[in-house]
């Protein structure tokens, strides 16, 4: 009789334990479904810049301020003619406001600048903007053609941009969200759960880099040095679980 009672108690204990495990499992499953799943998706697209800008400065220096100005002014027509002959349209050329500043003589004993002007520096900025990015690239790399004409200039690197970026960002965000869903489905496959509706989407920063670059920055990257670029988007998505 004692053995029967003992066996009965063991059966009851086993049933209670099994029910407890089932309840815990259901609670964990409910919490899992309640919390949802957060996934990061990404998408990228290669683009070619369709707008370029290039700035250079016609420069001169002279002890006489007016002479420095005249030296630059006299070279403007020749610079403009050179640009036009190389396929630049007149409306693509902009002569920005000139700037000038003095360079002071240095005291040979102290090494400090004096109040006496040694010469005046004069600079005439010229900006060229065009949708023909290869034309701008060729002009900027052949700047020695102007130097050989006796025109003193210093040049900045061209900046290349893709003007369809706003529309592309929308498309890439959509693609990144789809990628996030595919990743979530792969993660839930082993749990016999499925991806439900989107609870929230947070767009990450865009990375616009050289086409051969994998650089990433928390603040985003906006490369303007190359014609061919890679635009990368990231989306952080929270899905419900069903």
C-alpha positions as a Markdown table, in Angstrom:
| # | Residue | x | y | z |
|---|---|---|---|---|
| 1 | Unk | 0.0 | 0.0 | 0.0 |
| 2 | Unk | 2.8 | 2.4 | 0.9 |
| 3 | Unk | 4.6 | 1.7 | -2.4 |
| 4 | Unk | 1.4 | 2.4 | -4.4 |
| 5 | Unk | 1.0 | 5.7 | -2.6 |
| 6 | Unk | 4.6 | 6.6 | -3.3 |
| 7 | Unk | 4.3 | 5.8 | -7.0 |
| 8 | Unk | 1.1 | 7.9 | -7.2 |
| 9 | Unk | 2.9 | 10.8 | -5.6 |
| 10 | Unk | 5.7 | 10.5 | -8.2 |
| 11 | Unk | 3.1 | 10.5 | -11.0 |
| 12 | Unk | 1.4 | 13.6 | -9.6 |
| 13 | Unk | 4.8 | 15.4 | -9.2 |
| 14 | Unk | 5.7 | 14.5 | -12.8 |
| 15 | Unk | 2.4 | 15.9 | -14.1 |
| 16 | Unk | 2.8 | 19.1 | -12.1 |
| 17 | Unk | 6.4 | 19.5 | -13.4 |
| 18 | Unk | 5.3 | 18.9 | -17.0 |
| 19 | Unk | 2.5 | 21.4 | -16.7 |
| 20 | Unk | 4.9 | 23.9 | -15.2 |
| 21 | Unk | 7.3 | 23.5 | -18.0 |
| 22 | Unk | 4.5 | 23.9 | -20.6 |
| 23 | Unk | 3.3 | 27.0 | -18.8 |
| 24 | Unk | 6.8 | 28.5 | -18.7 |
| 25 | Unk | 7.4 | 27.6 | -22.4 |
| 26 | Unk | 4.1 | 29.3 | -23.3 |
| 27 | Unk | 5.0 | 32.4 | -21.3 |
| 28 | Unk | 8.4 | 32.6 | -22.9 |
| 29 | Unk | 6.8 | 32.1 | -26.3 |
| 30 | Unk | 4.2 | 34.8 | -25.6 |
| 31 | Unk | 6.9 | 37.2 | -24.4 |
| 32 | Unk | 9.0 | 36.4 | -27.5 |
| 33 | Unk | 6.1 | 37.2 | -29.7 |
| 34 | Unk | 5.2 | 40.3 | -27.7 |
| 35 | Unk | 8.7 | 41.7 | -27.9 |
| 36 | Unk | 8.9 | 41.2 | -31.6 |
| 37 | Unk | 12.2 | 40.9 | -33.5 |
| 38 | Unk | 14.5 | 43.7 | -34.5 |
| 39 | Unk | 16.5 | 43.3 | -37.7 |
| 40 | Unk | 18.9 | 45.5 | -39.7 |
| 41 | Unk | 18.6 | 45.4 | -43.5 |
| 42 | Unk | 20.7 | 47.0 | -46.1 |
| 43 | Unk | 20.7 | 47.8 | -49.8 |
| 44 | Unk | 23.0 | 49.6 | -52.2 |
| 45 | Unk | 23.2 | 50.8 | -55.7 |
| 46 | Unk | 26.0 | 52.0 | -58.0 |
| 47 | Unk | 25.5 | 55.4 | -59.5 |
| 48 | Unk | 27.3 | 57.7 | -61.9 |
| 49 | Unk | 27.5 | 61.4 | -61.1 |
| 50 | Unk | 25.6 | 63.6 | -63.4 |
| 51 | Unk | 26.7 | 67.0 | -62.1 |
| 52 | Unk | 30.2 | 68.5 | -61.5 |
| 53 | Unk | 31.6 | 71.8 | -60.3 |
| 54 | Unk | 35.1 | 72.9 | -60.4 |
| 55 | Unk | 36.7 | 76.1 | -59.0 |
| 56 | Unk | 40.0 | 77.7 | -59.6 |
| 57 | Unk | 41.5 | 81.1 | -58.9 |
| 58 | Unk | 43.4 | 83.5 | -61.2 |
| 59 | Unk | 46.1 | 85.0 | -58.9 |
| 60 | Unk | 48.6 | 87.7 | -58.8 |
| 61 | Unk | 50.8 | 89.6 | -56.3 |
| 62 | Unk | 52.3 | 93.0 | -56.6 |
| 63 | Unk | 53.6 | 95.7 | -54.3 |
| 64 | Unk | 51.0 | 98.0 | -55.9 |
| 65 | Unk | 47.5 | 96.9 | -55.1 |
| 66 | Unk | 46.0 | 98.3 | -58.4 |
| 67 | Unk | 48.7 | 96.6 | -60.4 |
| 68 | Unk | 47.8 | 93.2 | -58.7 |
| 69 | Unk | 44.2 | 93.8 | -59.7 |
| 70 | Unk | 45.0 | 94.8 | -63.3 |
| 71 | Unk | 47.2 | 91.7 | -63.7 |
| 72 | Unk | 44.2 | 89.4 | -62.8 |
| 73 | Unk | 41.7 | 91.4 | -64.7 |
| 74 | Unk | 43.7 | 91.3 | -67.9 |
| 75 | Unk | 43.8 | 87.5 | -67.8 |
| 76 | Unk | 40.0 | 87.0 | -67.4 |
| 77 | Unk | 39.2 | 87.2 | -71.2 |
| 78 | Unk | 41.9 | 84.6 | -72.0 |
| 79 | Unk | 40.6 | 82.2 | -69.3 |
| 80 | Unk | 37.1 | 82.6 | -70.6 |
| 81 | Unk | 38.1 | 82.0 | -74.2 |
| 82 | Unk | 40.0 | 78.9 | -73.1 |
| 83 | Unk | 37.0 | 77.4 | -71.4 |
| 84 | Unk | 34.6 | 78.1 | -74.3 |
| 85 | Unk | 37.0 | 76.5 | -76.8 |
| 86 | Unk | 37.1 | 73.4 | -74.6 |
| 87 | Unk | 33.3 | 72.9 | -74.7 |
| 88 | Unk | 32.2 | 74.9 | -71.7 |
| 89 | Unk | 29.0 | 76.9 | -72.2 |
| 90 | Unk | 29.0 | 80.5 | -71.3 |
| 91 | Unk | 26.2 | 80.0 | -68.8 |
| 92 | Unk | 28.3 | 77.3 | -67.1 |
| 93 | Unk | 31.0 | 79.8 | -66.2 |
| 94 | Unk | 30.7 | 82.0 | -63.1 |
| 95 | Unk | 33.2 | 84.7 | -62.0 |
| 96 | Unk | 32.8 | 85.0 | -58.3 |
| 97 | Unk | 33.7 | 88.2 | -56.3 |
| 98 | Unk | 37.4 | 88.8 | -56.1 |
| 99 | Unk | 39.4 | 88.9 | -52.9 |
| 100 | Unk | 42.6 | 90.6 | -51.9 |
| 101 | Unk | 44.8 | 90.7 | -48.8 |
| 102 | Unk | 48.3 | 92.1 | -48.0 |
| 103 | Unk | 51.4 | 90.2 | -47.1 |
| 104 | Unk | 53.5 | 92.1 | -44.5 |
| 105 | Unk | 57.3 | 92.3 | -44.4 |
| 106 | Unk | 59.0 | 90.4 | -41.7 |
| 107 | Unk | 61.5 | 91.9 | -39.2 |
| 108 | Unk | 64.7 | 90.0 | -39.8 |
| 109 | Unk | 65.8 | 90.4 | -36.2 |
| 110 | Unk | 62.6 | 89.2 | -34.5 |
| 111 | Unk | 61.1 | 87.1 | -37.2 |
| 112 | Unk | 57.7 | 88.8 | -36.6 |
| 113 | Unk | 55.6 | 90.6 | -39.2 |
| 114 | Unk | 55.8 | 94.4 | -39.3 |
| 115 | Unk | 53.2 | 96.9 | -40.3 |
| 116 | Unk | 54.8 | 97.5 | -43.7 |
| 117 | Unk | 53.2 | 95.8 | -46.7 |
| 118 | Unk | 55.5 | 93.7 | -48.8 |
| 119 | Unk | 53.0 | 93.0 | -51.6 |
| 120 | Unk | 49.3 | 92.6 | -52.2 |
| 121 | Unk | 47.7 | 89.3 | -53.2 |
| 122 | Unk | 44.7 | 89.4 | -55.5 |
| 123 | Unk | 42.5 | 86.4 | -56.4 |
| 124 | Unk | 39.7 | 86.0 | -58.9 |
| 125 | Unk | 37.7 | 82.8 | -58.3 |
| 126 | Unk | 36.2 | 81.1 | -61.4 |
| 127 | Unk | 33.6 | 78.4 | -61.0 |
| 128 | Unk | 32.6 | 76.0 | -63.8 |
| 129 | Unk | 29.4 | 73.9 | -63.4 |
| 130 | Unk | 28.2 | 71.3 | -65.9 |
| 131 | Unk | 26.2 | 68.1 | -66.3 |
| 132 | Unk | 29.1 | 66.8 | -68.5 |
| 133 | Unk | 31.2 | 65.4 | -65.7 |
| 134 | Unk | 33.8 | 64.0 | -68.0 |
| 135 | Unk | 34.4 | 67.4 | -69.5 |
| 136 | Unk | 35.0 | 68.9 | -66.1 |
| 137 | Unk | 37.3 | 66.1 | -65.2 |
| 138 | Unk | 39.4 | 66.6 | -68.4 |
| 139 | Unk | 39.6 | 70.4 | -67.8 |
| 140 | Unk | 40.8 | 70.0 | -64.2 |
| 141 | Unk | 43.4 | 67.5 | -65.1 |
| 142 | Unk | 44.7 | 69.6 | -68.0 |
| 143 | Unk | 45.1 | 72.8 | -66.0 |
| 144 | Unk | 48.7 | 73.0 | -67.2 |
| 145 | Unk | 47.4 | 74.3 | -70.5 |
| 146 | Unk | 46.4 | 77.6 | -68.8 |
| 147 | Unk | 49.7 | 77.7 | -66.9 |
| 148 | Unk | 51.6 | 77.4 | -70.1 |
| 149 | Unk | 49.9 | 80.5 | -71.3 |
| 150 | Unk | 51.5 | 82.4 | -68.4 |
| 151 | Unk | 48.2 | 82.5 | -66.4 |
| 152 | Unk | 48.9 | 82.1 | -62.7 |
| 153 | Unk | 46.2 | 79.9 | -61.1 |
| 154 | Unk | 45.6 | 77.6 | -58.3 |
| 155 | Unk | 43.0 | 74.9 | -58.6 |
| 156 | Unk | 40.7 | 72.9 | -56.3 |
| 157 | Unk | 39.6 | 69.4 | -57.0 |
| 158 | Unk | 36.3 | 69.0 | -58.9 |
| 159 | Unk | 33.2 | 67.9 | -56.9 |
| 160 | Unk | 31.0 | 65.3 | -58.4 |
| 161 | Unk | 27.3 | 64.8 | -57.4 |
| 162 | Unk | 24.4 | 62.5 | -58.3 |
| 163 | Unk | 21.3 | 64.7 | -58.6 |
| 164 | Unk | 18.8 | 61.8 | -58.4 |
| 165 | Unk | 19.8 | 61.0 | -54.8 |
| 166 | Unk | 16.5 | 62.0 | -53.2 |
| 167 | Unk | 14.5 | 59.5 | -55.2 |
| 168 | Unk | 17.2 | 56.9 | -54.9 |
| 169 | Unk | 17.1 | 57.1 | -51.1 |
| 170 | Unk | 13.4 | 56.3 | -51.1 |
| 171 | Unk | 14.0 | 53.2 | -53.3 |
| 172 | Unk | 17.0 | 52.0 | -51.2 |
| 173 | Unk | 15.0 | 52.4 | -48.0 |
| 174 | Unk | 12.3 | 50.2 | -49.5 |
| 175 | Unk | 14.9 | 47.6 | -50.6 |
| 176 | Unk | 16.7 | 47.7 | -47.2 |
| 177 | Unk | 13.3 | 47.0 | -45.5 |
| 178 | Unk | 12.7 | 44.0 | -47.8 |
| 179 | Unk | 16.2 | 42.8 | -46.9 |
| 180 | Unk | 15.4 | 43.1 | -43.2 |
| 181 | Unk | 12.2 | 41.1 | -43.7 |
| 182 | Unk | 14.2 | 38.3 | -45.5 |
| 183 | Unk | 16.7 | 38.2 | -42.6 |
| 184 | Unk | 13.9 | 38.1 | -40.0 |
| 185 | Unk | 12.3 | 35.2 | -41.9 |
| 186 | Unk | 15.6 | 33.3 | -41.9 |
| 187 | Unk | 16.1 | 33.9 | -38.2 |
| 188 | Unk | 12.6 | 32.7 | -37.3 |
| 189 | Unk | 12.6 | 29.7 | -39.5 |
| 190 | Unk | 14.0 | 27.4 | -36.9 |
| 191 | Unk | 11.5 | 28.6 | -34.3 |
| 192 | Unk | 8.4 | 27.7 | -36.3 |
| 193 | Unk | 7.3 | 31.3 | -36.1 |
| 194 | Unk | 6.7 | 33.7 | -39.0 |
| 195 | Unk | 7.3 | 37.4 | -39.5 |
| 196 | Unk | 4.3 | 39.6 | -38.8 |
| 197 | Unk | 3.6 | 43.2 | -39.6 |
| 198 | Unk | 6.1 | 46.0 | -39.3 |
| 199 | Unk | 6.0 | 47.8 | -35.9 |
| 200 | Unk | 8.5 | 50.5 | -36.7 |
| 201 | Unk | 11.2 | 51.4 | -39.2 |
| 202 | Unk | 14.2 | 53.6 | -38.5 |
| 203 | Unk | 16.3 | 54.8 | -41.4 |
| 204 | Unk | 20.1 | 54.8 | -40.8 |
| 205 | Unk | 22.5 | 57.3 | -42.3 |
| 206 | Unk | 23.4 | 56.9 | -45.9 |
| 207 | Unk | 26.9 | 56.1 | -47.0 |
| 208 | Unk | 27.8 | 57.6 | -50.4 |
| 209 | Unk | 31.3 | 56.4 | -51.1 |
| 210 | Unk | 33.7 | 55.6 | -53.9 |
| 211 | Unk | 32.5 | 52.6 | -55.9 |
| 212 | Unk | 35.3 | 50.5 | -54.6 |
| 213 | Unk | 35.0 | 51.5 | -51.0 |
| 214 | Unk | 33.4 | 49.8 | -48.0 |
| 215 | Unk | 34.0 | 52.7 | -45.6 |
| 216 | Unk | 31.3 | 53.4 | -43.0 |
| 217 | Unk | 30.8 | 56.4 | -40.7 |
| 218 | Unk | 28.3 | 56.9 | -37.9 |
| 219 | Unk | 27.6 | 60.3 | -39.3 |
| 220 | Unk | 27.4 | 59.2 | -42.9 |
| 221 | Unk | 29.7 | 59.7 | -45.8 |
| 222 | Unk | 29.1 | 61.9 | -48.8 |
| 223 | Unk | 31.9 | 61.4 | -51.3 |
| 224 | Unk | 32.3 | 64.2 | -53.9 |
| 225 | Unk | 35.7 | 63.2 | -55.3 |
| 226 | Unk | 34.7 | 60.5 | -57.7 |
| 227 | Unk | 32.3 | 60.2 | -60.7 |
| 228 | Unk | 31.4 | 56.5 | -59.9 |
| 229 | Unk | 29.8 | 56.1 | -56.5 |
| 230 | Unk | 28.2 | 53.5 | -54.3 |
| 231 | Unk | 25.1 | 54.6 | -52.3 |
| 232 | Unk | 24.4 | 52.3 | -49.3 |
| 233 | Unk | 21.3 | 52.5 | -47.1 |
| 234 | Unk | 20.5 | 50.8 | -43.8 |
| 235 | Unk | 17.1 | 50.3 | -42.2 |
| 236 | Unk | 16.4 | 49.1 | -38.6 |
| 237 | Unk | 13.1 | 47.3 | -38.6 |
| 238 | Unk | 11.0 | 45.9 | -35.8 |
| 239 | Unk | 8.6 | 43.1 | -36.9 |
| 240 | Unk | 5.8 | 41.5 | -34.9 |
| 241 | Unk | 6.0 | 37.7 | -34.6 |
| 242 | Unk | 3.1 | 35.4 | -35.5 |
